[in-house]
Amino acid sequence: MNSSQSSNENSKNKNVIKIPDFRKYITKKKIKDISFHSSGVHITWSDDITYSYNRFWLRENATDPETTHPDSREQLLNLLNIPDNLSILSAEITKSGSMRIVWAPLNYESFYDPSWLRFWGENRLKKNVGLPDTKLWKNFSSHDFPTVNLLEDKQEESLLKWLHHLKVYGLSVLRGIGDTTKDLEKVLEAFGIIKESNFGKVFNVKFEEEPISNAYTNIELPLHGDLCTRQFMPKYQFLHCLENSSEAGESLLADGFMLAEILKETEPLAFKALTEINVHFINKAESSDYQWVEKVIILDKSGKVVEIRMSPWLRGPVCGTEEEEEMFYKAFRTFMRLAQKNELQEKIKLQTGDLLAFDNTRVLHGRNAIGKGGKRWLRGCYMDSDDVDSALRMGRIPRLP
């Protein structure tokens, strides 16, 4: 073996890193046995679980400074510069518990941290790595609605708990963020980037004499999702309450994923229609003409519900045959009736300083009609999922105010 390629496991060189990224990996499991074959290695762990690791993936994630930049942790080695006939000469457990591989044809050795190997063995087939699982709900009792108080001396802890609830339940309220027009941006820009729309970076939900949306009236709003007319609906919506002295005007919320599961069980033909028949979603505005053709209930390849597009007022014609049109309307009306059931809705009256967050692709929202007395003023905006997910994976808020 070349001296320049000798063992770096115990090297004190500051350029030597143990992990090819910036995550913190922890495991109590130890490598029990390693076997190698033509496509990679099999590692059996102390709990007798075995995971496979591809040879090209291991080689391009070696931690030596010729392969991975010690500062950026990004690959320096071009994948196409790895020989097609890459193979493993030997694979063994080191005294420290890491894995050592000697590669052919270059007789090059690499070391791999067991916590990193275990993490990706467990999570390689998952899509939402490092994020909490979702929990479906029908409604909440008064004491268990996902709510977090923003504590001055524990801002990061408060925000992370709020985002955790948002990811798990699809909604959460953060209390006590303030009552000025700067507080919404101050909170959200601590961890993410606000997504602009044709309504601007931030929009005001309050009564207008000449409204461009039903949201800017005092009428009741049935349950819906925002911007179904876009190819990519905004993932998260945030509504900051500056004033709510009106009679009624409660926010209505329903778990669209739960509704879809109930529909699948009780009305399978309706579920089938809404997952197979496309409809035109078309906005109605003088200054824009957004359109998108999609299903109301969207499934992934495994059949899991991943998105709900519910719009009672921004739909064009059904994109189907005459028979499919009838099937769609019957199914959609069934879905709407289901969403109107009180036992499947949550009602909450936001107070000044409350910040309601919800998953716009999952949780349907609406409101009761606003009474004549008093005022209701919410400031709202959107955000994609990436920034929320990043903060949760890191376990910290990168830009605390």
Secondary structure, DSSP 8 states (H G I E B T S, - for coil): --GGGS--TT---TT--SSSSS--------EEEEEEETTEEEEEETTS-EEEEEHHHHHHT--STTTB-TTT--B-S-GGGS-TT-EEEEEEE-TTS-EEEEEETTTEEEEE-HHHHHHHHHHTT-SSTTS------S---TTTS-EEE--GGGHHHHHHHHHHHHHHHSEEEEE---SSTTHHHHHHTTT---B-BTTBSSEEES--SS-SSGGGSSS-EEEE-TTTTSSS--SEEEEEEEEE-SSB--EEEEEHHHHHHHHHHH-HHHHHHHHH-EEEEE---SS---EEEE-SEEE-TTS-EEEE---SSSEEEEES-HHHHHHHHHHHHHHHHHHT-GGG-EEE---TT-EEEEETTTEEEEE--B-SSS-EEEEEEEE-HHHHHHHHHHTS-TT--
